[in-house]
Amino acid sequence: MRLLKLTTLVALSALLLFSLSAFADSWTVFPTPTSGGYSTFTTNYGGGDGSGGFITSLGPFSFSNPQSENNVPNSWATWGCPPATESCTPNVLWNAGFSTLTITTSDRENTIGFELEPDQFQQESVTATFYANDGMSYSLTLNPNGSAGALLFAVQDDTLGSYITHVDIVDNAGDDFAIAQLRTGNSGTTPEPGTMILLGTGLLGALGVMRRKMNL
C-alpha cells in the first residue's frame, strides 16, 4: 500500500511540473498557410489594393516605412503558389528602397504572419524577429527566393497571457522585398492562466494530503 501511495505521489508531482511548464516561454512556427489551422483562426488583411499608392498602415498593422501597393503579376513580377503561399497572384506591399521593416500591431493577438519575397531574382536570407508584450522574442530565419519563391513567416506565442506587439524584418542580403497576406489572430489552443493556476493549486493540495497520510 505504501508503494502505491508513493507511486501516486510521484505521478502527481509529474503532473504539477507539467502544468508549471505551460507558463514557460514557447513559440509555434507555421511553415505553410494550412499548418495547424493557421489560416482558419487568423484574419487576413491582405496586401493593399494594388493601386501603386503608398500606405503606412493596414488594418491593425502600421509600418515603419511607406509601403507601395502592388499586384502580382502586373507591378510585382512573381510570388509563390500553394501550398507554400495562399495565392499565386496576391496584392503585395513593396518595402521599396529599404532592407528592414518594423510591423507594429494594435491587436493583442498571439499569432502574426505574412508572406515575403525578395526584390532580386535570387534566394536571400531573411530574419523576422517577433516581440511579445512580456519582453520575450523569437527570431525566424528563412530563405525565400525572388523568383517565385515567397515564403510564410508566421509565429504563435504560446506563453500564457502573452501577445505579439511587433515584428522586425531584416533582409540579410541588403535587398528590399515585398510582403503579402498579413494575418493576425488568437489560436485559442493554449490553456487560460486561471485554469492552469487552479490545476497547479489542486495538485499542490493533493500532494500535501498524500504527504500527511504517508507521514513522509
Buried (B, 14 or more C-beta within 10 A) or exposed (E): EEEEBEEBBEEBEEBBEEBEEBBEBBBBBBBBBBBBEBBEBBEBBBBBEBEEEBBEEBBBBBBBBBBBBBBBEEBBBBBBEEEBBBBBBBBBBBBBEBBBBBBBBEBEBBBBBBBBBBBBEEBBEBBBBBBBBBEBBBEBEBEBBBBBBBBBBBBBBBBBEBBBBBBBBBBEBEBBBBBBBBBBBBBEEBEEEEEBBEBBEBBEEBBEEBEEEEEE
